[in-house]
Every structure is written in structure tokens, then in C-alpha cells.
Amino acid sequence: MSARTPHTAWCAGDHRCGLGEHRSDDIVINLPRQGRAVVCRTRTDAGREYAEVRLWVALAPRDVAARRQLLTMLTGLRVLLGRVALAARPAPHR
């Protein structure tokens, strides 16, 4: 990385840092036979930070059930994104 983008306290500081970004170690949630989620904190060369989330979800063998699972997942992700965005707002004054 260039001097413009020094390693952060949370970045892995290894081969994951490159191509204009810093990346943390992966945080893994594994539910055997159900799915897996991997979260990685990333900072771009421009200084913007993101959480990268990768999901593997075991789908039902029947197409109708698999589509229902996908719809449920997408609905839940929409709710999650909204809640995460709200968490960035300042706490209300009391």
C-alpha cells in the first residue's frame, strides 16, 4: 500500500491488503447444513469503509421452496440494511 493508505489497526496487514484497499481478517458464522456468513471490513484507497458480506445458504431441493427461501432472505437483507444504516445516525439527545 502507498503511504497515503497506511495499514489500520484492524486490517490483516498481509496479502489481503492490496489493489487499493485494506481488508480485515474474515469473521465467520457457520451453521452446519444450513449456511455460512463471512464478514470482512474493507477500507478503499479513498478512505471509504465497507462491510463485505458473503452468504452461502442451503436451499431446499424443490424450486418452489427454494424461491420462498430466496424471497425470505432478500426481505431480511433489506430490513438488515435499513437497520445498519440507522445505526450510523447519532443517538438522540435526551
VEXTI-320840 format. One line per 10 residues: number of its first residue (from 1); for each residue x, y, z of N, C-alpha, C. Coordinates in pm, whole numbers. Example, Ala and Ser with C-alpha at 12.3 -4.5 7.8 and 13.67 -1.06 7.14 Angstrom:
1 = 1319 -569 780 1230 -450 780 1320 -330 780 | 1285 -225 708 1367 -106 714 1290 3 787
This chain:
1 = 85 -117 0 0 0 0 89 124 0 | 36 229 -49 111 353 -53 108 419 84 | 193 521 101 195 596 226 61 664 249 | -13 687 142 -144 752 152 -245 664 224 | -227 533 219 -321 441 283 -245 347 377 | -206 396 493 -134 310 587 -226 201 642 | -164 95 688 -242 -13 749 -320 41 869 | -438 -11 888 -521 28 1002 -494 -68 1117 | -549 -38 1235 -533 -127 1350 -604 -260 1327 | -709 -260 1243 -789 -380 1225 -755 -459 1099
11 = -675 -403 1009 -650 -476 883 -558 -595 906 | -570 -692 819 -490 -814 832 -342 -786 806 | -312 -681 728 -173 -643 703 -94 -746 625 | -162 -826 544 -93 -927 466 -139 -921 321 | -141 -1035 254 -177 -1038 112 -319 -988 84 | -405 -981 186 -541 -931 165 -543 -780 140 | -438 -711 185 -429 -567 163 -358 -544 30 | -429 -489 -62 -372 -465 -193 -480 -415 -286 | -441 -381 -406 -535 -331 -507 -613 -212 -454 | -546 -125 -377 -609 -3 -332 -704 -18 -216
21 = -688 -121 -136 -776 -138 -21 -706 -213 91 | -761 -198 211 -719 -276 327 -835 -366 366 | -803 -488 410 -907 -584 446 -874 -647 580 | -977 -667 661 -960 -733 791 -957 -884 773 | -926 -952 881 -946 -1097 884 -1095 -1122 869 | -1132 -1237 812 -1273 -1273 799 -1332 -1309 935 | -1458 -1271 955 -1536 -1316 1069 -1637 -1414 1010 | -1639 -1535 1061 -1719 -1642 1002 -1825 -1690 1101 | -1948 -1699 1050 -2057 -1763 1124 -2097 -1885 1043 | -2083 -2001 1100 -2109 -2125 1028 -2220 -2203 1098
31 = -2327 -2231 1025 -2435 -2315 1077 -2439 -2441 991 | -2380 -2550 1040 -2370 -2671 960 -2503 -2712 896 | -2496 -2746 769 -2608 -2791 687 -2712 -2682 662 | -2691 -2560 715 -2786 -2452 692 -2726 -2338 611 | -2603 -2300 645 -2542 -2192 572 -2420 -2136 642 | -2367 -2032 580 -2245 -1971 631 -2245 -1824 593 | -2197 -1739 683 -2181 -1596 654 -2037 -1558 686 | -1978 -1479 597 -1842 -1429 616 -1847 -1278 604 | -1793 -1207 704 -1791 -1061 705 -1646 -1016 705 | -1617 -915 622 -1483 -858 613 -1495 -706 609
41 = -1421 -638 695 -1419 -492 694 -1315 -447 591 | -1352 -349 510 -1267 -304 400 -1259 -152 399 | -1140 -99 373 -1122 45 352 -1059 65 215 | -1122 149 134 -1071 176 0 -957 277 6 | -889 292 -106 -781 391 -119 -832 532 -92 | -960 556 -120 -1021 688 -99 -1061 709 48 | -1047 607 133 -1078 621 274 -1218 577 314 | -1301 534 219 -1438 488 249 -1432 347 303 | -1507 321 409 -1509 188 468 -1640 115 437 | -1629 -14 420 -1743 -100 389 -1733 -229 469
51 = -1846 -292 487 -1851 -429 537 -1891 -516 418 | -1806 -608 384 -1836 -702 276 -1894 -827 341 | -2009 -871 292 -2076 -988 349 -2097 -1090 237 | -2051 -1212 263 -2075 -1322 169 -2161 -1425 240 | -2264 -1470 172 -2356 -1568 230 -2363 -1693 143 | -2367 -1806 209 -2399 -1932 145 -2518 -1987 221 | -2628 -2007 153 -2749 -2055 217 -2790 -2186 149 | -2810 -2290 229 -2855 -2418 175 -3000 -2403 132 | -3026 -2424 4 -3161 -2411 -48 -3230 -2547 -54 | -3360 -2542 -40 -3442 -2665 -49 -3431 -2724 -189
61 = -3444 -2854 -202 -3434 -2916 -333 -3551 -2883 -427 | -3666 -2851 -370 -3782 -2816 -454 -3775 -2668 -490 | -3799 -2637 -617 -3785 -2500 -665 -3879 -2403 -594 | -4002 -2444 -568 -4097 -2353 -501 -4046 -2316 -363 | -3997 -2414 -289 -3945 -2388 -155 -3817 -2304 -162 | -3729 -2332 -259 -3605 -2255 -275 -3636 -2109 -307 | -3735 -2085 -393 -3775 -1948 -424 -3830 -1876 -301 | -3905 -1948 -221 -3959 -1890 -97 -3844 -1854 -2 | -3744 -1941 5 -3626 -1911 87 -3554 -1786 37 | -3536 -1775 -94 -3469 -1658 -152 -3546 -1530 -125
71 = -3677 -1536 -138 -3760 -1418 -110 -3748 -1379 37 | -3750 -1477 126 -3734 -1450 269 -3598 -1389 297 | -3493 -1441 234 -3359 -1388 253 -3349 -1244 204 | -3401 -1216 86 -3393 -1081 30 -3472 -981 114 | -3587 -1024 164 -3665 -937 252 -3588 -908 380 | -3528 -1009 437 -3449 -992 559 -3327 -904 535 | -3263 -919 419 -3146 -835 388 -3186 -689 373 | -3301 -663 313 -3348 -525 300 -3370 -463 439 | -3433 -539 529 -3455 -491 666 -3321 -470 736 | -3228 -564 721 -3097 -553 784 -3022 -429 735
81 = -3020 -405 604 -2950 -288 550 -3008 -159 607 | -3139 -151 620 -3202 -33 678 -3164 -14 823 | -3161 -123 900 -3125 -114 1041 -2979 -74 1060 | -2892 -127 974 -2749 -91 982 -2730 56 947 | -2802 106 847 -2793 247 810 -2840 335 925 | -2947 296 991 -2998 374 1105 -2900 374 1222 | -2826 266 1239 -2730 258 1349 -2617 359 1335 | -2593 410 1215 -2487 508 1193 -2528 648 1233 | -2656 670 1250 -2704 805 1288 -2666 835 1432 | -2648 963 1463 -2619 1000 1604 -2735 961 1695
91 = -2702 926 1816 -2805 893 1915 -2886 1019 1947 | -3017 1005 1968 -3098 1122 2001 -3058 1179 2137 | -3071 1312 2149 -3040 1378 2276 -3157 1362 2372 | -3128 1341 2497 -3234 1326 2597 -3229 1437 2695
